[in-house]
Amino acid sequence: MDQQNQVSVEFLQAFSDAWNRHDLDGLMEFMADDCVFQAAGGPELCGKTFAGRAAVREGFALAWQAFPDAQWLDGVHFVCGDRGVSEWTFTGTRADGTRIEARGVDIFTFRNGKIAVKNAFRKDRPPVSGAAR
């Protein structure tokens, strides 16, 4: 990856900020045209895979459908060449009132200054009753 197309920690923080604003259009600006999103859950070995811009957009939107108040807090990011990681604490409440708080990570592959692959992992923690972490 050349210097001009190098992704930075600030890039990943801006991506995280778009998630917390629930800004789907903003998120897609970070993604490569042939992007892939591997969700934390789903029937496949890698969770559920969404490939291509339209499918990735749909996959991202599912997070807010399942958890309308979803937030990814306490972000810590690093970049090394064409790979990067974001660590975060996911919080969200389902329509039935079930509240989730769990640590997770996104592992990224970058190409030409964009996210080519976002592979999400989240701890499988039982629902929590309070706001304490």
C-alpha positions as CSV (number, residue, x, y, z in Angstrom):
1,M,0.0,0.0,0.0
2,D,1.6,3.3,-1.0
3,Q,1.7,6.3,1.3
4,Q,-1.0,8.2,-0.5
5,N,-3.5,5.3,0.0
6,Q,-2.4,4.4,3.6
7,V,-5.2,4.1,6.1
8,S,-4.6,5.7,9.5
9,V,-5.9,5.4,13.1
10,E,-7.8,8.6,12.4
11,F,-9.5,6.9,9.5
12,L,-10.7,4.0,11.7
13,Q,-11.8,6.5,14.4
14,A,-13.9,8.4,11.8
15,F,-15.4,5.0,10.6
16,S,-16.3,4.2,14.3
17,D,-17.8,7.7,14.7
18,A,-20.1,7.0,11.6
19,W,-21.2,3.8,13.3
20,N,-22.2,5.6,16.4
21,R,-24.1,8.3,14.4
22,H,-25.9,5.5,12.6
23,D,-24.7,7.1,9.4
24,L,-25.1,4.5,6.7
25,D,-24.1,6.8,3.9
26,G,-21.1,7.9,5.8
27,L,-20.0,4.3,6.5
28,M,-20.2,3.4,2.9
29,E,-17.8,6.2,2.0
30,F,-15.1,4.2,3.8
31,M,-15.8,1.0,1.9
32,A,-14.2,-0.3,-1.3
33,D,-16.4,-1.0,-4.3
34,D,-16.0,-4.7,-4.0
35,C,-16.1,-4.7,-0.2
36,V,-17.0,-7.7,2.1
37,F,-18.5,-7.6,5.6
38,Q,-18.3,-10.7,7.7
39,A,-20.8,-10.3,10.6
40,A,-20.1,-11.5,14.1
41,G,-23.0,-13.9,14.0
42,G,-24.7,-16.1,11.4
43,P,-24.8,-19.6,9.9
44,E,-21.4,-19.6,8.1
45,L,-18.0,-20.3,9.5
46,C,-17.3,-16.6,9.4
47,G,-20.7,-15.5,10.7
48,K,-22.6,-14.2,7.8
49,T,-20.9,-12.8,4.7
50,F,-22.1,-9.8,2.8
51,A,-20.3,-9.2,-0.5
52,G,-20.5,-6.1,-2.7
53,R,-21.6,-2.6,-1.8
54,A,-25.4,-3.2,-1.8
55,A,-25.1,-6.3,0.4
56,V,-22.7,-4.7,2.8
57,R,-25.0,-1.7,3.2
58,E,-27.8,-4.1,3.9
59,G,-25.7,-6.0,6.4
60,F,-24.6,-2.8,8.2
61,A,-28.3,-1.6,8.5
62,L,-29.2,-4.9,10.2
63,A,-27.2,-3.8,13.2
64,W,-29.6,-0.9,13.9
65,Q,-32.7,-2.9,13.1
66,A,-31.7,-5.4,15.8
67,F,-30.4,-2.8,18.2
68,P,-31.9,0.6,17.5
69,D,-29.6,2.2,20.2
70,A,-26.4,0.4,19.2
71,Q,-23.1,2.0,20.1
72,W,-19.5,0.9,19.8
73,L,-17.7,2.6,22.7
74,D,-14.1,2.7,24.1
75,G,-12.6,2.4,20.7
76,V,-8.9,1.6,20.3
77,H,-7.5,1.3,16.8
78,F,-4.3,0.3,15.1
79,V,-3.1,0.0,11.5
80,C,-0.2,-2.0,10.2
81,G,0.2,-1.7,6.4
82,D,-2.9,-3.1,4.7
83,R,-4.4,-4.5,7.9
84,G,-6.0,-2.9,10.9
85,V,-7.9,-3.6,14.1
86,S,-10.5,-1.7,16.1
87,E,-11.4,-2.9,19.6
88,W,-14.7,-1.6,21.1
89,T,-17.4,-2.3,23.6
90,F,-20.7,-3.0,21.9
91,T,-23.9,-1.8,23.7
92,G,-27.4,-2.2,22.5
93,T,-31.0,-3.0,23.4
94,R,-33.3,-5.3,21.4
95,A,-37.0,-4.5,21.0
96,D,-37.8,-7.0,23.7
97,G,-35.6,-5.0,26.2
98,T,-32.7,-7.5,26.1
99,R,-29.5,-5.5,26.6
100,I,-26.1,-6.6,25.3
101,E,-22.8,-5.2,26.5
102,A,-19.7,-7.1,25.2
103,R,-16.2,-6.4,24.0
104,G,-15.4,-7.0,20.3
105,V,-13.0,-6.3,17.5
106,D,-13.1,-5.6,13.8
107,I,-10.2,-6.9,11.7
108,F,-9.8,-4.9,8.5
109,T,-8.1,-5.4,5.2
110,F,-7.5,-2.2,3.3
111,R,-7.0,-1.6,-0.4
112,N,-6.4,1.8,-2.1
113,G,-7.3,3.7,1.0
114,K,-10.6,2.0,1.6
115,I,-11.9,-0.9,3.7
116,A,-12.0,-4.0,1.5
117,V,-12.9,-6.5,4.3
118,K,-14.5,-5.8,7.7
119,N,-14.5,-9.0,9.7
120,A,-16.4,-8.5,13.1
121,F,-16.0,-10.6,16.2
122,R,-17.9,-10.0,19.5
123,K,-17.8,-11.9,22.8
124,D,-20.8,-14.2,23.4
125,R,-21.9,-12.7,26.7
126,P,-25.3,-13.3,28.2
127,P,-27.7,-10.3,28.3
128,V,-27.0,-7.8,31.1
129,S,-29.6,-6.3,33.4
130,G,-27.8,-3.0,34.2
131,A,-25.4,-0.5,32.6
132,A,-22.3,-1.6,34.4
133,R,-19.5,-3.2,32.3
